[in-house]
Amino acid sequence: MSRANADIARTARRIAIGAFLVYAATGGGRITGSDEVTMFELSRALLHGAIAVPAGATLDGPDGRHYTKNAAGQAVLALPLTAAAEAAGSISRLSPAKRELAVRFGVSFFNALIAALLLGAFYAAARALEIGAGASLAATLMLGFTTPLWVYAKSFMAEPLQALGLLLAVAGSALADRPGWRRAGALGVLLAISVKLAMLPFALMAMLPLRSRPEAVRPFAFALLAALAGHLGYNVARFGTPFETGYGAQAGLSAYTTPLWVGLYGLLLSSGKGLAWFAPAVWLLPAGWQAARKVHGAPAKEPGRVHKIVWGLARYLPPILRPRFEPYVPPRRHEVLRRLAPVILVMAGFAAVMYGMFEHWAGDGSFGPRYLFPFLPILFLLVAPALEHPSRMRRRLAQGLAIAGLLVQIGGVAIHFGAQMREAGDYPYTLPLNDPHFMSDSHFNPAYTPILGHWRMLIRNAGEHVHGEAPRLTIGAAPDSTAIVAPSSGLASATARLGVGEEDQRRLLHALDFWWLYATYAGSPALPLQAVAALLAVFGVVVLIGARNSARDERGA
């Protein structure tokens, strides 16, 4: 590994470590959503060689047992963490209800790790695409803390893994002439498709740069076939046929009933789900596109023979006496990104159209445009060039967008989106998901945007905590309890999900969504937990500052 690549790898590691510590400090320590719980139960079942899960957001197989409709990729990758959490829970002296919460607490940090790895990979990819160190670091931090990535790092949803897979697939295909990136790209294809079969067309699009490198296709093709074989085998194990995915009608064209203009507006600009408001940095995409295409402009005029002779002789002089010019080197920066940019836009555009027509285009039970979230990292590869040598106006615009995005995420990080949905009256659902009026106010009426809803709850709940009015919970006191604050699409009972009763559920509407506070609500001592969280956050910030310093020191930055 060259010195420059070693410096980049060091910065990427520091970014990943620092981000993980911050994500861990601000984590929720809970698994509550229906998809999250069934995926968690699948991971537990896999520890014992099974794939059937308790009834809930599940389908019945031909054997009468219950199976999640979700792919198994995330459950498989979470196995080490699940095994460790189960082992720790089995030797604890906690009550059964609290032991269940403790196991989920351990597994809930899975996406904090995935999101941190994603940021490290993003920085490395941006630098490999010859984006400057400062712009790459700025784009990485904006991706990590001014977009919903921070909120999804607190979840057990599959979107962060999808995002990591697509990022690796895109960067690996574009940089397939480098063995390390070629392997990373193949891993990305395997990861994206294994986590969600709907990522198949996007993985194929990500492989478009391989057209000019047919010798590099083999590992990508092998990864593609391995992912598809895994899906077929998993389908047979669940439903006895390789062609049943568990999604039923949602896997066919009959599920695409939303008018395209409604879905596109909803995903991109609506007050309740619009990407433009939940990840404001995407407003820099036009400038980034222009910068990526412009940097590889017409080459400078090649120097004459006299210039070359003078420089050749000047090499033997002390550095202070050398003339202040160097031999001409044809510009190559952004050459790969220039060719990759159309592929990224095609992928993102196809995703917006496909999910915009889907009957559940909003991906409710989530924060922001859930279905577009996996495409944010590759879009940020086009945001980064806009941060290179920006004008004063663009610098101020970028700073303003970063601050706006940070404020949006703080609301989402501090208040669980399920609690906001209950507070707003959006859950329990009163209309079918495919009803045109389903959650229409929260989706389209700015007065009911979840962004403001989260902040209203945050201000109220934080004030109550300051005045000593934090919730007090009795875990496991109500055997017939219903769901905690997360939305559900049909989980059988909340006892199987969390063991929190109706009264505790109402109290949690006044909670702040941090693990160290949830523990104190249940009676644990506050000061030690707060000290641990504070240390994690402080160390995380210190490591990120170290990443900034190492980025400044990189050769060629």
N, C-alpha and C positions, 0 to 999 in steps of 0.2 A: 504494500500500500504506500502510495506517495505521501510526502509530508502534507501536501494540501488536503488530500483525502482524509488523512488521519486527523487533521484539524477540524474538518467538517464533521467527521464521525464523533469527535469529542464534544463539539457543540450540540449535535443532535442528541447525544446521550444525556447531556446536562438538561436540555429542554425536556426530555421525556421524564427524567427523575424529578425535576422541579415541578412539572405539571402534575405528575402523579401525587406528589405530596400535597399540593394545593387541592386537587380533586378529593384526596382522601380526607383532608381536613374539613371540606365542605360537603362531604357525602351525606346521604340520607340514611344509610344503613338499613334500608327496608326494601322488600320485594312485595309489591301489592297489586299491580295491574294484572288482569286476567292472563294476558299473553306472557307476562313475566313469570307468574306463578306456575303456569303449565310448563314453561321452559325449565324453570327451576326443578319442578317435579320430574321432568324427563331426565335431567342430569343426575338426580338422585337415583332414579330407576336404573340408569345405565351403570351405576356403581355395582348393582347386583345382577347385571346381565339381562335386564328387562327394558321394555320401552313403553309399557302401559302405565298410565298415570291416573290419579284420582279424578273423578268426574268433575267437570267444570266447563271451561272453554274448550271442550273436547268433542270428538266424534266417536261413535261406537263402531268398533270393528266387527268383522264377521264372527269373531269368537266371543262377542258380548262385552269385551273389555274396552276401556276408554283410551283414546289416543289424541295427542295434540296435532293440530293441522300444520303446525310450524315444522320447518326443516330441523334436522338434528345437529347441524354444524356447530351452533353456539353451545348446545348442551354438552357436546363432546369436548370442545375446547375448555369449557369451564370445569371439567371433571377433576383436575388436580385441586382447584380451590374448593369445590364441593366436598371432595374427600377429606381435605384438611378441616373444613368447617364441621363436617359430620363427626370426625374423630374428636375434635375439641368439645363439641356438644355432648358426646357420649360420656366423657369423663368429668363433665361439670356437675355441680350439685344444684343446678337450677331446676325449677319446676318444669313439667312437660311443656306448658305454654311458653315460658320464657326460654326454654331450651330451643324450641322451634324458632323463636325470634332470633336467638343467638346464631343459629345455623344460617338463617337468611342474612343476618348481618354480615357474616363473613363472605358469603357469595356475592353480596350486593356490590362489592368493590371490584368485581370483574371488569366492568366497563370503565372504571377509573384507570385501570391498567391499559385497556385497549385504546382509550382516548389519548393517554399519554404516549403510547407507542405510535399512534397515528401522527401526533405532532412531531415527534422525532423523525418519522419517515417523511413527513411533509417537508421539513427543513432540508433534509438530505436530498430529496427530489428536486426542490427548488434550486439548491446550489448545483446539483448535477446538470440542471437545465441552464446553468450559467447566469442565474439571477444573483445579483450582488448579495453579500452577507447581511448588510443592514436591511435591505428590502425583504430578504427571505425571513429574517428574524421577526421583523414587524408583521409580516403577513401571517407567520406562524402564531404569534401571540394574539393577533386579531382573530384568527380561526379558533384558537383555544378558549378565548375568554370574552369574545364579543359576538359569538354565534351560539345556537342551541347545543353545540358540542358539550359545553359545560353542564347543561341541564341533563343531557342524555348520558353523560358520564356518571350520573347518580342513579341511573336506571339499570334494569336487566333486559332492556330491549335489544333487538338484533341490529339496529341501524348503525351503531359505531363500527361493528365488524364489517358490515356491508361497505361503509365508507372507506375503511382501511383497505379492504380487498380491491375496490375500484381504483383507489389511489395507486396502490402497488402495481395493478395491472396496466394502468395508463402510463405511469412513469417507466415501468419495466419494458413495455413495448417500445416506447420512444427511445430508450437507452439500451436496446437489446444488443448493441455491439459490445457492451461491457458485461462480462460473465456474472458479476454480482447482481446487477440490476436485471439481467435476464432471468436469474433464479427468483428474484423478488417478484418479478412480473408474473411468472408462472404460479408462484404461491398466491399472489393476489387473485388470479383467475379461480384457483381452487377454493380460496376462502370466500370470495363473493358469491359464487354459485352454490357452494355447500351450505351457506347460511340462509340463502333465499333463492329459490329457483327463478324467480322473476328477474334476477340480476343477469340471467343468461344472455339476453340480447345486448345488454350494456357491456358485458365482458367481451362479447364478440366485436363490438364497436371499438373497445379499448385495444383490440389486437390489430386494428387497421394499419398502424405504422409498420407492422411486420411485413407488409407487402414488399417493401424494399430490402428486406433481410430474410429471405426464405430459409436460410440456414438456421435461423433462430426460432423457427416455428415449433420445432419438436417438443421442447419442454412445455410450451403453452398448450399444445394439442393434448399432450399427456395429462396435464392438469385438468383440462376441460373434460376429457373422457372419464377421468377418475371422479370428478365431481358428479357427473351425470350418472355414473355407475352407482355411486353412493346413494343418490336419490332413488334410483330404481330399486335397489335392494331394500332401502328403508320403506318404500311404498309397499313392496311385497310383504315385508314383515308386519306392517300395520294392517293392510287391507286385502292382502292376498292377490294383488294385481299390481304390476309396475306402473299402470297408467292412472291410478287414483292418487292424487296429491293431498287430498283432505280439504281442498278449498272448494270443491263442488262447482256450483255455477259461477263462482267468482273467478275460476280459472278460465272461463270462456268469454266469448265476445258479448254474451248477454249481460255481463256485469258492467259494460261500458255504456251507461245510459245518461250520464251527465252531459248537458250541452257543453261543447268545447269552450265557448267563451266564458261560461260560468266557472268551469274548473280552472282555466288559465288565470282568470282574474282572481279567483279564490286563492290559488297557490302562490301567485306572484305579488298581488297588490292588496288583497282584502285585509281589513283591519284585524281580523281574527286569526288568519293563517298565512298572510302574505310574507314571502321570503324577504321582500324589500324592507320590512319593518322588524322582522325577527333576526335578520342578519344584515344590518344596514351597509356593511362594507361592500356588498355586491353592487352598490351604486358606482363603484370604481371600475367595474368590468369594462365599460367602453374605453376608458383611459388606458387600462391594462392591455386590452386588445390592440389599441393603436400603438402603444409602446412596444409590445412584443413584435408587431409587424414592421415597425419603423426602425428599430435598432439595427436590423440587418439590411440597411439601405444600400445605396450605391457605394462601392468601395472608394476610399480616398485615392488621390493620384499617387502612383508609385514614385518613389524618389529617384532622382537621376543618379548617374554613375559617380559624379563628384561627391554627392551626399554619402554614398556607400563607402567610398574610399576614405573620406574624412572620418566617418564613424569607425571604420576598421582600424585606422591609426590611433584614434582617440581611446580605444579600449586599453591601450598601454599606459595611459596617463592616470594620475591619481584621480579618484572619483570627483573631487572638488573642482578639478580643472577640465573635466570632460564637458563637451558641448551639450546643451540641454535638448537633445533630440535623440531619437533611437531609430533604427532601421524600420521601415514600413512592415507591418504585419497585417494581412487582410483581416477585416473584422469577421468574427465568427460567433460572437455572443448572441444568444437567443435563436440560433439557427435551428436547433431541434425544436424549441418551443414554438417557433414560427410555423413549423409544419404540424405541430401537435395541436395548436390552438383550434383549428376547424374541427378536429375530432372531438375535443372537449365540448365545444358548442353544440355539435350534433348530438352528443350523448345527453347533454342537459336539456336541449330542446325536445328530443324524443321523449325524455322522462316527463317533461312538463305536459306534453300532449297526451301521453299514455295515461298518466295518473290524473290529468285534468278531466278525462272522459270517464274515469272509474266512478262507480256509484258511491263509493266511500272516499272521495277525493281528498277530504280533509284529514283522514287518518286520525279520527278523534280518539280521545283518551291519550293525548300526547301534547307536547308543547311546540307550537309552530307547525310549519309544513313538514310533517313527518316523512312523507314519501320523497320529498326533494332533499332532505337532509343528507343522505349518502353521497350526493353529488357536490356538496359544498367544498370538500377538499380539492377536487380537481378544478372547480371554478376558481378557487383561491390561487391556483397556479397562474391564472390570468389576472388576478388582483395584484399579485406581487410585483409585476413589472411597472405598475402604476406608481409604486412607492420608490422606484429608483430615480434619484436625482429629480425629485418633483419640484415644480414651481412653488412659490410661496402660497398661492391660492390652493393648489392641490394638496399641499402639506396640511394647510388648515382644514380643508375639507376632510382629509383622511383622519385627522385628529378628532374632528367633530363626529364623524361616523363611528369611530372607535368608542368615543364616550357614550354616544347614543346606544350602541350595541351592548356596551358593558352594563348600562342601566337596565336595559331589557333583560339581560341574563341574570342580573342580581335579583330581580323580582321572581324569575323562574327558579332560581337556585334556592331562594329563601322560603318560598311557598310551593308546596307540591301541587302540580297542575290538577290532580284529582280533587284536592281540597278546594281549589278555585272553582272547579266545575260544580261541586256541590253547593258552594256558597252562592254561585250565580243561578242555581236552580236548573242547570243543564243536566245534572245527574241526580237521581235515577232518570233514565231516558223516558220520555213520554211519547215519542214518535219513533217509527221504524227508521233505521239508519239510511234507507234509500228514499225517505220522504223528502220532497223538495224543501220543506220548511224545517227540516231537522236542524236544530241549533242555528237557525238563520240569523238571529240577532247577534249571537257571539261570533259568528263567521263574518258578518257583513256590516253590522252597525257599529261605528266607531265608539259610540257611548258605552258599548258593552264589550269592547276589546279585552281579551284576557291580559294584555300587557298592563292596562290600567287596573284590571281586577286584581292581579298579583300584587301590585304596589299598594292598592288600598288595604288589602289584607296584611301586607308586610308592615305598613305604618301602624295599623291598629294592633296587630299581634306583638310587634316590638314594644309598643307603648305599654301593653299589658304586662309584658315580661319585666320591663323597667320598674313597674309599680308592684312587682311581686305577685302578679296574677297569672302565672304560667299554669298550663293544664296539669292536672294530677290524674294519673291513670291507675286502674286496677286490672292488670293483665290476667286474662283467663277467667274473669269473674262471671261472665255471661256465656253459658254453653251454647245458647242459641243466637249468638251475636251475628250481625250482618257485616257487610264489608266495611273496611276502614275507609279512608278518604279517597282511595283510588277508584276510578271508574271500572266497571265490569261489563262484560258482554255475556254474562250468564254463569258465573261460577256458582256451584251448588250451594255452598254456605260459607260464611266468613270464618267460622271456626276452623275450617280447613285452610283458609287463607291466612288468617292472622290471630284469631282468638281475642278480638277486641269487641266489646259490647256496644249497644246503641248509645249509651250515655258517654262512654269513652270516645266513640266516633264523633259525637257532637263537640266534645271538648277539643278534639284534635283539629277542628276547624280554626282554633285559636293557637295552633302550634307553629313553630318555625321548623323547617324541614332539614334538621341537622341531627346526625346520629347521637352526638354528645348531649343534645337537648332531649331527644326521645328517651334516652336512658335516665335522665334526671326526672322526666315526667313519671317514669315508672318507679322512682324511689332511689335510684343510685346517687351517690354523692356527686355534687356538681363540680366542685373545684378541681379534683384530679382529672376529670374528663375534659373540662375546659382547658386545663393546662396542656394536656396531650394534643388537643386540636390546635391550640395556639402554637405549640412547638412545630407541629407538622406544617402549618401555614408559614411560619417564619422561616423554617429551613427551606421550604419550597421556594419562597421568594428569593432567599439568598442564593440558591442553586440557579434560579433563572437569571439573577444578576450575573452570576458566573458565566452563564451561557452567553449573555450579552457581551461580556468582556472577551470571551474566547472567540466570538464571532468577529469582534473588532481586530483580533490578532490573526485571523485567518489570512493565509497568503492568497493574494489575488482578490481580496475583498473589495 
